[in-house]
Amino acid sequence: MRWIDHRLPVFSYLRHAAYDYPTPKNLNYWWNFGSLAGISLAIMIVSGIALAMNYTPHVNHAFDSVERIMRDVNYGWLIRYIHMNGASFFFIVVYIHIFRGVYFGSYKSPRELLWILGVIILLLMMATAFMGYVLPWGQMSFWGATVITNLFSAVPLIGESLVTWLWGGFSIDNPTLNRFFVLHYLFPFIIVSIVLLHIVALHRFGSNNPLGIDIKYPNDTIPFHPYYTIKDAYGLGVFLILFAGVVFFAPNFFGEPDNYIPSNPLSTPLHIVPEWYFLPFYAILRSIPDKLGGVISMFGSIVVLLLLPWLDRSPVRSGHFRGVFKIFFGILLIDIVALGYLGGKPSRGMYVIFSRLATAYYFAYFLVILPVLSKFDSSRLLPKSISTPMPEVNGIE
């Protein structure tokens, strides 16, 4: 190891990054979800490679090859259920990780680029998950691909040509499935490269913490190992118990029954819905009566996250010290859950009205409420450092 490290200091870097790395000593279990996201990504890549060895990306054989994996490949059912449910758990972990960052102000200076890389990872995850949903070539796969790819036809001037290019022809057929399979296999490795940049950006200024206070004194930090490796190991144990419970006892809990029917271009399902982790964005898309406006709003709901470091100008990072902010943040969480519920309902009647109200609040929170709160929200007295006793945190000395 010393011979290698002298010529290629990989072990020195790993020791610094995962062993001696100074970490704020007050991190709570909300900070476990970053490592859990990395482990989820590794699970998805390993299980995906195993599935790709037995999958046939052809419209006449894709559905049957998935059934063969489930029935004939040794432990193929387990590998597929791990991959299928791993996507849902991956998004659960990442969504919690994002909202933890929003609440505790992890996007604020000097960590703007760290936040932007995280949002890019989310976009790549969504693209990868969508293309993976198409691969089983069931009814929901085919018609979901039809609906989503047709959205690009709303792009002025080049929309129709763009859709034809995505399809590889004039309808969704074998070239489409082949393209989605290749990109679905490729994108996780691109995500890994962005994750590495994300980690480098994290280590540049260190982790944020629940108090949002910069590190000022040596006793504000502790080594990452063994303190946080043990903490992460405990979180991983809980995560794997829940994950195994779903894989073995409710493997189709997150799935759609229609996707166990072979795709049929002549038979449209009564209700086309994407996977649950896309439902809030799907609700935003359908809430706008204009097709182009809906597409812009759907993508804008992600772009607004990229602008978050400049929309929230409050000098206080952590929501722990921002009283009014907590109220509006809590409403935002309820609003996003409501959008997820409405995205799975038919686009008619009161569902459309509530979707528009929820969409309006989502954008108002980032574009109006946060900039206003940056100026008028009264904040509690900040502690002098992480090591300051709690009475001073509460403003009582």
N, C-alpha and C positions, 0 to 999 in steps of 0.2 A: 504493500500500500504506500509506503514511504517512497519507493522507487517510482511508482506511477505518479504520486502526488508532486514529486519534485519536477516532473516534466509536464504534467497536466493536473493542476491543483483542484481536481474535482472533489477530493475528500475534505480538503480544507474548506471549500465552499459549503459542502453539505454540513460540516461540523458547525460552521458559523450560522447557517440558515436554519438548522433544525436542532441544534444542541446548545450552543452558547448565545444564541440570538437573544438580546435583552428585550423583554416583553413587559408592558405595564402590568403591575401586580394586582390590579383590580378587575381584570376581565372576568365576565360572568359567562354563563352557558350559552348566551346568544352568540358568543364568538366561536362556538363549536361548529357552526354551520359552514364556515369557510372550508375547514378541513373535510367535513362531510361532503361538500360539493366536489372536492377533488377525488375522494374515494368513490363517489357515485359515478363520476366520469370514467374512472378506471374500470369499474364494474361494467359500464355500458360498452366500453371499447373491447374488453376481453370477451364478453358474451356476444357482441356483435360480430367479431371475427369468427367465432365458432359457428354462428348462424350463417354467415356469408359462405362458409365452406360447403353448405348443404342447400343453399337457396339457388333457384333458377330464375334469373330476371327476364322472363318471357311471358307475354300476356296469356299464352295458352298453357303455361306450366307453373306460373308463380303461385297461384292459390293451392295447387296440388302439392307443390314442393314444400309449402308451409305445413300442410297436413301430414306430409311424409316426415318432416322434422318432428312433429308432435307424436306420431305413431310408431315410426320405424327406427329413427336415429336414437342411439343409446343416450338416455337422459335428455333427449331433444326437447321434450315437454318442459323440463326444468330450465334449460338454457333459454328457451323462448319466453317463459313466464318471468324469469329474472330480467331479461332484456325489456320486455313489454312493461312490466311494473316498475322496473328501474327508471324508465323515462319519467313516470309520474312522481316517483320519490325524488328524482333529480330536480324536477321543477319545484316540488314542495320545499326542498332544502334551499334552492337558489332564491325563490321568492321570499322566504324568511330571511335569508342573508341580505337581500336587497332592502327589505323594509326595516331590518335592524340598522342598516347603513343610513336610511332616510331619517329614522327617529333620532339616532345618536350623532347625526351630522358628519358621517364619515366621508362625505363628498366635498367638504369644505377645504379651503387652502390649508396646507399645500398638497392635498391629495386629490386634486381635480382629475389628473390623468389616470390615477388609479381607478376612480369612479367611472370614467369614460371607457376604459378597457373592460370594466365589469359589464357595462351596458352592451358593448360590442359582443362580449361572450354570450349575453342573453339573446341577442339577435341571431347569432350563429346557432345557438341551441334551438331556437324556434324554427329556423329554416331546416335544420337537421331532423327535428322531430316531425315536421310536416312531411318531408320526403320519406321518412321511415314509415309514417302512417299509410303511405300509398303502397308500400311494397307487398303487403299480404294480398292485394288485389281483390279484396272483397267489395261488397256494395258501397260501404261507407268510404273505403279507400278511393274507389273510382270516382264517386260523385263529389267527395271532398276535394279531390284534385281538380275536378271540373270547375267547381265553384271558385276555388282559390286562384287557379291560374287564369280564369276569365276576368278576375279583378284587374289584371294588367291591361285589359282592353280599354280601360277608362283613361289610360295615359294619352294625352292629346297627341295627335299626328302619328305616333309610332305604336299605338296600343295594339292594333290588330297584328302588325308585323311582329311585335314582341311576343304575343301569345303563340303565334305560329312557330317562332324560334324556340320558345319553351317546350312546346309539344313535339318539335322535330317533324312536324307535318301539319295537316289540317284538322286533326282530331287527336284526342288522347289515345295513344296506341303503343306499340312496342318500343319505338324510339323514346317516348316519354318515360316509360318504365325503366329503360336502360339508363337514361340520363339521371333519373332520380336515385337509382341504385348506386351509380358511380359517385354522385355527389354526397349521398348519405354515408357512404364508406369513407369519403375523403374529409368531410367537414370536421369530424371529431379530432382528427390530427391537427387541423388548423386551430381548433379550439384549444388543444394542448399548448400550441405555440403562443397563443394569446394569454393563456393561463400563466405560462412562464413569465411573460412580460408583466402580467398582473402581480405576480409574486415579487419580481424585481422592484416594481414601483412601490409595493407595500413595504419592502425592506429599506427603501430609500429614506423614508421618514418615520417608519415604525407604525405599529397598529394604533388606531384610535382607541379610546376607552370609554366606559359608561359615563364618566364625568366630563369627557371632552376636553380635558386639561392636558397641555403639553408637558412632556417629561422635563423636569427641572433639576431633579436631584438624583444621585446614584441609587438611593434607597427607594426610588419610585418604580424600579424595574426588578425583575427576577429572570433567571435563565429560562428559556423555553422548555428545556429538559432538566429535570423530570416533571416540573410542575404542570405544564400545559400538555405534555404528551400523555400524562396520566388522565388529565381532565378530558382530553380529546378521546382517549381510549374508552372512558366511561360513556361519553356521548355516542361513540361508535357502537358500543354494545347495545345501548337502547335502540339506536337506529336499526341495527341488524335484526333485533328481536321483532320490531314492528314490520320490517321489510319481509322477513321470513314468514311472519303471520299472514301477510297478504298473499305472498307467493304460494304458500301451501294450503291455505284455507279459503281464500277469496281471490283467486288469480284473475278473474274476469270482472272484479268490482269496478275498475276504471274503464272497462272496455264497452264497446257497442255491439249488441247482438247481431245487428245487420251486417257486421263485418265478417260474420261466419257464413255468409251467403256469397257465392261466387259473383263477381262483378257482371252486371248486365246493362249495357248501354241503352237498352229499350225499356228498362223498368226503373223509374226514379223512386227512391225511398220517400215515404210520406214526410219525414222530417230529417233533413240533412244537418248534422251537427259535427263540429270538430272535436278533438280531444278536450278534456275538461280544462286543461291549462291554457287553452286558447279562447275559452268562452268569454272572458271579459273583453278581449279585443274584438271578438265576433259580435258581441252586443253593441260595441261602439260603432263598428262597421254598419250594422243594420239599422242603427238609430238615426242615421242621416239619410233623408229621402233621395238625395242625389248620389249616383254611383261614384263619381269622381270625388265628391265631398266625403263620402264614406271611406274611400281608400285613403285619402289624405288624413282623415281623422284617426283611422286605425294606425297608420304609420306614425302620425304625429304623437300618439299616446306613448310611443317609445322615444321619439326624438326629444320630447319634453324632458325626459329623464336625463338626456345628455346635457341639457341646459341648466339642470338643477343647481350646480355650483354657483351659477351667476344669477339665478332667480331668487335664491335665498341668501340675502346679504347680512343676515343677523350675525353679530360678532360672537354669539354664543353657539357652540356646536351642539351640545347635548340637549335633547328635548326634555331631559330630567329637570332642567332649570328654566323651562319656558312654559308658563302656565297655560296661556291661551292656545299656544301651539299644540299642546296635548289634546285639547278638545277637537280641533280641526283634523289632527292626524287620526284620532279615533274614528271620526266621521268618515275619513278617507278609507280606512280599512273596511268599515261597514259598506261603503259605496262600492268598493271593488268586489266584495263578496256578492253584493246585489247584482252587479254587472255579470258576474259568473253565473248566477242563477238565471238571470234574464236571457243570457246568451244561449241557454239550453231550452228556452221556451219558444213557441211559434211567434213569428214576427207579425203580430196583429193585436188590435185592441189595446188594453191597458198595458200590456207588456211593452209596446212601442213607446208609450208615453213615459213609463217609468225608466226605460232605457235612455231616453233623451234627457231626462232629469239627472240620472246618474252620470251620464256622459258629460253633461254641463258642469256638474260639481267636480268631476275628475280634472277637467282642464282648468276650471276656476281655481282649484286648490293650488296648482302649480303656477299659473300665469297671473293670478290676482291675489289670492289669500297670502301666499308665502311672501311676495314682495311687500305687501302692506304690513304683515306681521314683522318683517325685518325692521321696520321703522317704529312700530307702535307697541309691539309685544313687550310687556315688562318682564324682566328676568330676575330670578333669585340671585342672591349674592354667591359668586363663584368662590370655590376654595382656592387657596394659594397653590396647592399642589395635590397630587394623588394621596400623599401621606397625611394630609391635614385631617384632624379628627372631625367627626360628623357634626358636632355642635357648631363649628364654624361654617360648615356647608349650609346649615340651616340659618345662618345669619345670627347665631347666638354665641357670643364670646364671653 
